[in-house]
């Protein structure tokens, strides 16, 4: 894929209102599963404790609901333990949407000055940030419990130096389907328990 084609695919996917509606739907399902499961400490009922985020990187307008990070807290006043379910939209507390982190990290071709300026114009992301994301995939991601679980599912060895492109290429379907599939597998990275797994 050429630089132009790569950029067009990335732009097309991140401008898709359908993609973000689908990711919101997946997050709603994950939130409902967490709610039904109850408090992880005492099994008590969970009350909504959602909070609004200000995610960056979507090339389409996100409605208020799409900016909400679903979360709960235990109804037992003596517990009040917070339960924040995994998310396919947010990678931890990071400001860029998970889809943006994955797609911009997959751009294999070198970033010319013109291309860097275009990425900054479209997404507000600096070349330094993209380089940090790429380094994170190669160095930190491969140390996470999330990767260790995923590695056990792969039929053949993964090319760590080509992450996340290698992982995205293993997903079934086209464009958005592949991205959603990978974000589902990465969802454990979005929780507080992931700690150092989060992308900065």
C-alpha positions in Angstrom: 0.0 0.0 0.0 1.4 3.4 -1.0 1.7 6.4 1.4 -1.3 8.0 -0.3 -3.5 4.9 -0.1 -2.5 4.3 3.5 -3.4 7.9 4.5 -6.7 7.7 2.6 -7.7 4.4 4.3 -6.8 5.8 7.7 -8.7 9.1 7.0 -11.7 7.2 5.7 -12.0 4.9 8.7 -11.5 7.7 11.3 -14.1 9.8 9.5 -16.7 7.1 9.7 -19.6 7.9 12.0 -20.6 4.2 11.6 -17.3 3.0 13.2 -17.8 5.2 16.3 -21.4 4.1 16.6 -20.3 0.5 16.5 -17.6 1.0 19.1 -20.1 2.8 21.3 -22.4 -0.2 21.0 -19.6 -2.7 21.9 -18.8 -0.5 25.0 -22.5 -0.5 26.0 -22.4 -4.3 25.9 -19.2 -4.5 28.0 -20.8 -2.1 30.5 -23.9 -4.1 30.8 -21.9 -7.3 31.4 -20.0 -5.5 34.2 -23.2 -4.2 35.7 -24.8 -7.6 35.8 -21.7 -9.1 37.3 -22.0 -6.8 40.3 -19.3 -5.4 42.6 -16.1 -7.3 42.4 -15.5 -6.9 46.2 -18.9 -7.8 47.8 -21.1 -8.7 44.9 -23.4 -5.7 45.6 -25.5 -3.9 43.0 -23.7 -1.4 40.9 -24.9 2.2 40.3 -24.0 4.3 37.3 -20.9 6.4 37.8 -20.2 7.4 34.2 -17.9 10.4 33.4 -17.3 12.4 30.3 -14.0 12.3 28.4 -12.7 14.7 25.7 -11.3 12.2 23.2 -9.1 13.4 20.3 -8.6 12.1 16.9 -12.1 11.3 15.4 -12.7 12.9 12.1 -16.4 13.0 12.7 -18.5 14.7 15.3 -18.9 12.5 18.4 -22.2 12.9 20.2 -22.2 13.4 24.0 -22.9 9.7 24.6 -19.9 8.7 22.5 -17.7 10.8 24.8 -18.9 9.1 28.0 -16.7 6.6 29.7 -19.0 4.0 31.3 -18.3 3.2 34.9 -20.1 2.0 38.1 -19.7 2.1 41.8 -21.0 -0.3 44.4 -24.3 0.6 46.0 -23.1 -0.5 49.4 -22.0 2.6 51.3 -19.4 0.8 53.2 -17.8 -0.5 49.9 -18.3 2.0 47.1 -15.8 0.1 45.0 -15.6 1.5 41.5 -15.9 -0.8 38.5 -14.9 0.6 35.2 -15.4 -2.0 32.4 -13.1 -2.6 29.5 -13.6 -0.2 26.5 -12.9 -0.5 22.8 -13.1 3.3 22.5 -10.6 4.4 25.1 -7.1 3.1 25.9 -6.9 3.9 29.6 -6.8 7.5 30.5 -5.2 8.6 27.2 -6.6 11.5 25.3 -6.5 9.9 21.8 -9.1 7.3 20.9 -7.9 3.7 20.7 -8.8 3.6 17.0 -6.5 6.6 16.4 -3.6 5.1 18.3 -3.9 1.8 16.4 -4.3 3.2 12.9 -1.6 5.9 13.1 0.8 3.4 14.6 0.3 1.1 11.6 1.5 3.7 9.1 4.5 1.8 7.9 6.1 4.4 5.5 8.3 7.1 6.8 6.6 10.4 7.7 7.8 13.2 5.5 7.6 16.8 6.8 4.5 17.3 4.6 2.9 14.1 6.0 3.7 15.0 9.6 2.1 18.4 9.1 -1.0 16.7 7.6 -1.3 14.3 10.6 -1.0 17.2 13.0 -3.6 19.2 11.0 -6.1 16.3 11.0 -5.6 14.6 14.3 -3.6 17.1 16.4 -0.9 14.4 16.9 2.8 15.2 16.7 5.4 13.0 15.1 7.0 12.5 18.5 3.7 11.1 19.8 3.3 8.7 17.0 6.9 7.5 17.5 6.2 7.0 21.2 3.2 4.9 20.3 5.2 2.8 17.9 7.9 2.3 20.6 5.2 1.3 23.1 3.9 -1.4 20.8 7.4 -2.9 20.4 8.7 -2.5 24.0 5.9 -2.2 26.5 2.9 -3.9 24.9 4.8 -7.1 24.6 5.3 -7.2 28.3 1.6 -6.8 29.2 -0.7 -9.6 30.3 -3.0 -8.6 27.4 -0.3 -9.5 24.9 0.6 -12.7 26.7 -3.1 -13.8 26.4 -3.2 -12.9 22.7 0.1 -14.6 21.9 -1.5 -17.9 23.1 -4.2 -17.5 20.5 -1.9 -17.0 17.5 -1.2 -19.9 15.1 2.3 -18.6 14.2 4.9 -16.2 15.5 4.0 -12.5 15.5 6.3 -9.9 14.0 6.7 -7.6 17.1 8.6 -5.0 15.0 5.5 -4.6 12.8 3.0 -4.1 15.7 0.2 -3.2 15.6 0.1 -3.7 11.8 0.9 -7.4 12.2 -2.0 -7.9 14.6 -4.4 -5.8 12.5 -3.6 -8.0 9.5 -4.6 -11.1 11.4 -8.1 -9.9 11.9 -10.9 -11.1 9.7 -12.9 -8.8 7.4 -12.0 -5.5 5.9 -11.1 -2.0 7.2 -13.5 -1.2 10.1 -14.2 -4.9 10.9 -10.5 -5.6 11.4 -10.0 -2.5 13.5 -13.0 -3.3 15.7 -11.8 -6.9 16.1 -8.3 -5.8 17.3 -9.8 -3.2 19.6 -11.9 -5.9 21.2 -8.8 -7.9 21.9 -7.0 -4.8 23.3 -10.0 -3.8 25.6 -8.3 -5.2 28.8 -5.7 -2.4 28.3 -8.4 0.2 29.0 -9.0 -0.7 32.6 -7.4 0.7 35.7 -6.0 -2.7 36.5 -4.0 -2.5 33.3 -1.8 0.1 35.0 1.4 0.4 33.0 -0.2 -1.3 30.0 -1.8 2.0 28.9 -0.6 3.9 25.9 0.6 7.4 26.6 
